Each structure stands twice: as C-alpha cells, then as structure tokens.
C-alpha cells in the first residue's frame, strides 16, 4: 500500500479508537462518592508510579509497563466507571503530560486503555461477580480470568493494529513478534493484581505499598529481557564493522543489504518474526569472508580460477559460523545459499528455484544490486537505472522474478529520488 494510503488508513483507525474509547469513558460515568474518591485517587497514584519507567517493545515504537497489575486490581475492587478512569488517568506518562508525545497519540493511548479496562470491567460484572466481593469459588475465578484476558487482548491488539498499519506488516505476525514475549509476563501480573485487591480490602494503603517492591522486580525482569535483544543486535553490528574494516570498498555494504532485504520482506508481507531474523542474517551474510585471504577480496582485476574457487567458499564458511549462533541456527541455509542462481547454476550446491530458501533468494537480489551500485576495486559503480536493467535481464536466470519485482517496487521508498541517478552507495 502506498505511504499516503497507509497514513489515511492509520488516521481513520486512530480516530475510530479515540471515538470508541471516549464513548466508553463517557458512558461509564464514575462519579465516586465519599471515601471512593480517596480509593480512586490512591489507585491513580499507584498506577502512575508503576508507569514511571515504561519498557519499549521490540519493534514498532510501542511500550508496556507493570501497571497492568494495579489497574487489574481496580477492576476487581471498583465499579466499571471508577476502574476505567483510574486506568485511563493513571497510565498518563510524563512524556505525554510535557508535550513530548503528539496530542493524537495521547488521546489514542487514553482511549485504548479505556476500552480495554472498560470492557474487562463490564465482563467481570457480567459474569456475575460484583466489586468488593472477591472470592475463589469457580464463578469468581472464571470472572477474574475473563476480565484479565479481555484487558490483555484488547490492550495489546489495539496497539498491534496501529503498528501493523504503520509498518505495513501482517497483524498476526506483528502481534506475535511484539507481544508474545509480553503475554506470560502480563498474565503473571494478574495474580499479583488479585493479591493487591485482597490486601487493600484487609490492610488498606500500607499493605498495598508493600507491592511496589514486586512490581519493580517485575519491571526489571521485563526490561532485562528486552535489553538482551538490543545487546544481541549490537554485538552482531560490531562484528560486521570489524569485518568491514578489512575492506574499505565494502564499508556499509551489510547495512545497505539489510535495509534492502527488510524492504523486500515487507513488500512480500512476510511474517514479522521471519523479517526480524532476516535482519540479523542480512547483516551477517558475508561473515564467511573472514576465512578468505584479503589479497583476493582486494585484488584489482579478474580473479584466476583458483582464486575464484576460494571466493566460492565464503558462503559455506559463513554458514558454519552462523550455525554456532543459537538464535540464528535455523537460518543457516540462507547464508549458505545466497549465491545460488535461480536456474541452478550458482554455488555452492547448485540449488534452483523454490529449493533455494526465500531469504537466500532475497539476499541474492539485494546483494547483487548493492554490489553493482557501489564502486569496487575491479569496477566503477553502476547507475541506478543500469542496475535495474541488469536485475531485469537476469530475472529468471540468476534471480527469482517475484523477488526482483518486489525489490523494484520496494526500492522506490528505500532510495531517495535524488539518488536514483549515478550513485556509489545509499
């Protein structure tokens, strides 16, 4: 879908969520009376405290926090109106209040929280358990489970749809990528929310304040898991930088291949988890060069047969290295076969057509395009149009025609128009 079409669809979706959430908040008029004002105010404070340090999702710009335990307890303790407003107000973050977040995103965030908590509260009441009567009979447990599930699914799904529209990736694959890791943690917060509600009913504010410690521990656990992903990518990037230091002519090549490969993957609407793994593999696709003599890579002029045979070893060496990385072991074939030709005349194994992994077929196209459009010791850089003509000429022979079409469609958004003349690199 063109960028303008995505923007219009996203604007329509955001407006729909804002209106729906606004209706929910208006319809569930809280109007707490007496001590209920103090109860609601305390839970707003506790929710805000839990929101102080949100955690970034792996992809897409969304965030999560441990405040789910607090507003889940509000669902069990209060009428739907109070619980909904506690969550909507309490989840306001400092960045939103200080104007660092666009107003439409602030409204969207309030609305989607209002929807998730409002629907969960209504479901809890509908199943048959009224607030302030927390029990552990079968009906109570069912009501709590339904409320927790609805709040989680609605909260996660409304954000996932927005990210999917914005990024142009399938909803379900995006949901799995960004939220499957969060599901067990969120669901683990539900029992904590039940305990908060029980303790508040018996010990009041002092008892509940003790739960700030396990909430902080849960938050730390969330963040450590997410940080590991960033450390992993940083380590891979550092390895690639060290490899590229050996050959200044290919500096930035792996980054450009990664950028092109991700654009093609999105154009082909591949699952988001597959796109993420392709990002890592694209960065490391030439890691096998470490086993090839520098004099061959840097040679000016044509290679002799022996030198060419040594060059042909680098996908195999790279696959052996990738195979030692637990997270990427399943994608080792992509690295091994990214120099196969669609007609079977490539190397190292002479695979053809659909027998070549899709990731390898994508890398074959984007790797060749970047090699053509970047100056090397043995040739000048092609212009953009020359490279496109070469891709079309070898489509069906060296390259998968479907991947070539996807690349030529996606590359329009990857390479600025001003660089589509004679260019050396992106």
N, C-alpha and C positions, 0 to 999 in steps of 0.2 A: 504494500500500500504506500502511495506517495506520502512524503512528510506532511504535506498540508492536510491530506485526508486523515492521517493519524492524529494530528493536532485537533481537528474538528471533532473526531470521534472521542478523543480524550476529554475535550471540553464538555461535550454533551454528557459523557459518563460522570465526570466530576460534578456537574450541575445537578444531575439526577440524584447522586448520593447526597449532596448538600440539601436538596429539597426534601428528600425522604428522611434524612436524619433530623432536619429541622422540624418536620411534621411530627416525628416521634418524640422529640424533646418538648414540643408544644403540647402534644396530646397527653403525654404523661406529666401533667402539671404536678410538681412536687408539693408545694405549699406545706412544708413541715411545720408542726406546731409544738409549743412547749420545748421540752428537752430535745426533741428531734432535731432542732436547729443545731444544738451542740454536737449531737451524734453525727449529723451530716458534715458539720464543719471539721470535726476531728478526722473523719474518713477522707475528706478532701485533702486535708493536710498530709495524712499518711500516704495517700496516692501520689501527691506531688513529691513527697520525699523519695518515693520509690522510682519516680520518673527523672530524678536529677541527672542521672548518667545513663541515657539510652544507649542501646547497642545497635550498631549498623548491621543490616542484613548483608549477606554475601554479595548480592547483586541487586541493582535497581534503585538504590537510594532510600529504601525503607528502613525503619528501625523497630526494635522491640524493647520491652523493659520488663521488670519483675512486678510492676504494679498490678498485673492481672490477678495476683493473689488477693490484693486489697479490694479491688472492685468486685471480685467474685464473692468475697465475704459480705460486701454491701448488698449484693443480690439476695443473699440468704437472710440478711438482717432487716432490710427495709422494704417499703413498698416500691413498686417498679419506678415510680417517678423520682423518688429520692435516690435510688441506686443509679439510675441513668444519669442524673445531673451530677452526682458525685463523681462518676467516671468521666463524664464529658469535661467538667471543670478541672478535676484533679489531674487529668492527663495533659493539661497545658504545660508546655515546656518553656524554659527561659528564652530559647531562640525564637519561639512563637510570640512571646509577650514583648520582646525587644525589637520586633520588626525584622528579624533576620530571615524569616520564612514568609513567602508571598501570602497575601490575605486569603487567596482561594485555597491554598494548601492548609492553612489554619482552619478554615471552615470545613474543608473536606475531612481533616483529622477529627474535629469535634463531631461531625455528622456520623462518620463511620464507627466511632466509639459509641455514640448514642444509639445507633442502630443495633450494634452487637449486644450491648448491655441491656437495652430496652427489650429486644426480642428474647434474650435469655431470661430476664426478669418475668416477662409475661408467661414464658413457657414454664418457669418454675412455679408460678402461681397457678397456671392452668392444670399442671399435672396434679396439683392438689395440696401443696404444702404452703401455708401462709407464712409470711415473715415472722421471726422471733419464736418459731416452733421447730427448731432443728432437732431431728431425731435420726435414728439409724435403723428404722424398720425398712422393709423393702420399698415402700412407696416413697419414703424420704430419700433413700439412696438413688432411686430412679430419677426423682425430681432434680437432685443435685447433679447427677450425671448429665441429664438432658440440658440443664442450664449451662453447665461447663462446656459441653460440646458445641452448643449453639453459639456461645460467646466467642469461642476459639475459631470456629469455622467462618462465621460472618466477619469477624475482625480480620482474619488472615485473607479471606477471599476478596473482600472489597479492595484491599491494597494490591493483591496479586493481579486483579483485573486491570487496575490502573497501570501497573508496571508492564503487564503484557501488551497493552495498547501502545504505551510509550515506546517500548523496546521492540515491538513487532515480533514477539515470540509467542508460541502457543501457551495458553493459560495453564494447562495441567503441568507441562514440563517446567514452567516458571514457578508454579506453586511448589512443586517437589524440590526444585533447586533452592529456593529462598526460604522455604518454611518446613521442609520435612525434618531438618535438624532441630527446629524450634518446637515441633509438636510434642516430643516427650518431655521437654523442659516445661512447656506451658501446662501440659496435663499434670506434671508433677507439682505445679503450683496450686492445683485445685484442692488437694487435701490440706495444704497449708492455709488456703482461704477458709476452709471449713473450720480448722483449728482456731484461726483468728476470730471467726464469728462466735465460736463456743466460748473462748476465753473472754471475749468482750462482754458476752452476756453474763459471765460469772465474776470476772475480776476487773472489768472496766478498762479504762485507759492504761493504767500501769502495766497490766498483764499484756496488753496488745503491744506496747512499746518494746517488750522483750523480743517480739518477732522481727524487729528491724535487723537483728543480727543474722538470722537465717535468710532474710531477704537479701542482705548484702552478700552473703555467701553464694546464694543462687545467682545473683547478678555477676559475681566474679567468675563463676563456672561458665555462664553464657559467654562472657567476654573472652575468656581464655580459649574456648573452642573456636570462636570467630577469629581471634588473633592468629591461631595456628595456620589458618588459610592464607592470611596475608604474609606470614613468615615463609610459608611454602613457596608462594609465588615470588617473593623477594629473593629467596635462595636460588630459584631457577633463573631469574633475571641476572643475578650476579654471575652465575656460571656461564650464561650466554655472553655477558660482557667480557669475561675473561677470555673466552674462546675468540671473540671478535677482535680482541687486541692483537691477535696473531696476524690478522689480515685487514688492514685499514680500508681496503676496497669494498669489503662486505659489511662495514660498520652500519648498524641499524637494519641490516637485512632481515634478521629474525623478527624484529619488532614489526617491520612492514608486512612480512609474511603473516604474522599473527593478525594484524589489522585486516588484511585482505581475507584471510581464512574465516574470521569471525563474521565479516560482512557477507560472505558467500553462505555460511552456515545459517545465518538469519534469513537470507533470501530463500534458502531451501526449507526454512521453517523446521530445522532440526530441533529435537528436544533440548531444553536448556542445560541439562546435565552433560549431554554429549557436546554441546557448544563449549561448556567450561573446560572439559577435558581436552578438546581440540585446541583451546587457547594455550594450554601447557605444552602440548605436543608440538604445536607450530613454533613455539619459542625454541624447542629442543630438537627440531627436525634435522639440523646439521651437526648435532653434537658429535657424531661419528668422525667429523673432520679431525678431531683431536688425535686420532690414530693414523693420520696421513701426513707424510712429510710436508713441511712448509714450502719447500722448494717447488713442489708440484703445484700447490694452490697459487703460488705467486709467480709461476712461470709465465713469461711473456712469449706468446706464440703457441703453436699447436703442440699438443702432447703426443709423445710416441705411444705405441701400443702398450708397452709395459706400464707406463705412467697412467694411461687411461684405465688399465685393469686395476691399478691401485686405487684410483679415484672411485671406481665402482664398488670398492669395499666399504665406503663410508656409511651407506645405509645399514649394512649388516652390523658394523661396529656400533653405530648409533642405537640400533635395536637391542644389542646386547647390554648397552649402558642403561637404556630406558627400562629394560626388563628387571633391573635391580631396584627400581623405584616402585615401592608397593602401590602407591596411588595410581601410577601410570602403566603398571604391568599389563593391564588388559588392552592397552592401546599400542603395544609394541609393534604390531603388524603395520600400523600407519607409518611409522618411521621406516621400517624395513622396505616398504613397497612404494614410497613416494616418488621413486624414479622409474616405476613400471610404466609402460605405454599401454594405452587403451587397446591397441591392436596386438599386444603380446610381445612386442619386440624390445621392451625395456629391460631393466635389470633390478635386482639380482636374480629373480626367479622366473622371469618371463610370464608373469600372470597377465591376464587380459580381461577386459570388460568388467562385469559385475563381480568377478573373483577378486578384483583389487578392492580393498576396503574403501568406503566412501571418503573417509578422512584423508586417505592417501591420494585419492583422485582430486580432492580439493587442493591439497598441498602441491600436487603436480602442476596445476594451473597457476596458482598464485606464486609459487616459487619461480616458475619459468617467466612469468610476467615481470617480477621484480628483477630477475637476472637480466632480462632484456633491456629494461629501462634504467639500469644502473651501470655506470661506467666500470669496466673491469680491466685488468692489465692487458688482456688479449683482444679487447674490442671497445669501441665507443658505445655510448648509451643510445638505444633506440628512442625515437619519439613515441608519444602515447599512441598515435594512430598506427604507426608501424608495428608496435607490439600487438595491438588489437588485430591487425591483419594477419600476423603470424599465428595468433591463437585460433583465428577462424580457419586459416589454412591447414592447421594440424588437428583441428577438431575432428574426432572420429578416428584419428590415427594415433597421435600421442596423447590427446586429451579427451576426457568424457564430454560429449557435446552438451549434456544437460548442465554440467558444472561450468562449462565455458559460457553458456547463456546466462546462468545465474551470476557469474562473476561480472560479465559485461553489464548486467543490469545493476548489480550492487556497487560496482566500482564508481559509478557516477556520483554516489554520495560520499565515497571514501576519498577520492581525489578531487580537490577543488578545481573548478573550471579553468582557473588561471594557470594550472599546472598541466593541462592536457595538451600542451604543445610539446616542444622538445624539453625533456626533463631528465635529470640524473637520478633523482630519488624523491620519494614522498617527503 
